[in-house]
Amino acid sequence: MAQDETVIVTGGAGFIGSHLVDRLVLNNEVRVLDNFSTGSHTNLNSAAEVIETDLRDEDATERALQDVDTVFHQAAQVSVTRSVEQPQESFSNNLGATLNILEKARKNDFRVVLASSCAIYGAPDETPIAESHPKDPRSPYGLEKLTVDRYARLYNDLYDVETVALRYFNVYGPRQSGGDYSGVISIFKEQAENGKPLTVEGDGDQTRDFVHVDDVVRANLLAAETNHIGAAYNVGTGTTVTIRELAEQIRDVSGSDSEITHVEGREGDVKKSQADIGRIRNRMGFEPNVTLSKGLRSLLD
Ligand code: UD1
């Protein structure tokens, strides 16, 4: 992307946001906006200015969003499970903040790159999933992200705000926190490192498209530059792996002697997921660089 711009990363103390900040500070003025509800001070890059604020606070956000060229909106309540348990809180976090930022963009004229999710497709009828696939979110989180994604398009259509929505598939990499609300790779990693059994839920035949956070960062940089605004793009690798194979790979790469056990499957679990990345490839020249085996080696070695 262009150099020497003033950019904001919301959620810049979080998993994806902090990696984006690390890349952006190399040639831009970077401001991090984070409320540190799940983000961590240890993820912060010292070259970035940090403003601790809740993005639902209109006055604080107004001040923080002055004189900016691009906002990368990564802050969110990211747990599907938590959204099911506390839908109102998730709604307020994910939609209140987004609308606030889009309104400021309408006034102050900056580009907004927004984090959407493949959760908007629900349980897909067919894979690979193209952007035009029917949307059928199965969780408050998925519905919130679909709304974010559609608001991005509407703000472009109605008010000419430059927006791009990125529909992340299953993102993994360093700094993804472990624990119950985390993604399967960080859970298996923690289990393998502690010699605990890797808990495959259900038969393990379910598939996912795991995309490394470095590739997600590159997709964001391309989105900041593209002329193809007002649209949404899948961000994945276009490849897929079963959860059973994933468990085996993680065990092998980490040299762990953990067993692989099967536990009860998740209710409503998505059976198959794989991105069709034709649109982002054709319009932005995006190619994923990190294969799963390379990404797992660098994460686990
Ligand atoms: C993930 C994301 C969600 C994103 C969504 C898009 C997380 C926590 N969730 O949900 O934010 O919007 O993709 O659809 O990152 N599994 C096991 N054992 C475990 C944990 C998980 O077998 O210990 C299985 C699950 O049953 C599931 C698969 O691994 O089949 C992936 O689970 P998870 O990493 O939670 O991701 P998604 O459910 O795809």
Boltz pocket constraint, residues with backbone or C-beta under 6 A from the ligand:
constraints:
  - pocket:
      binder: B
      contacts: [[A, 78], [A, 79], [A, 80], [A, 117], [A, 118], [A, 119], [A, 120], [A, 168], [A, 169], [A, 170], [A, 171], [A, 181], [A, 182], [A, 183], [A, 184], [A, 185], [A, 187], [A, 188], [A, 199], [A, 200], [A, 201], [A, 202], [A, 206], [A, 208], [A, 243], [A, 265], [A, 266], [A, 269], [A, 270]]
      max_distance: 6.0
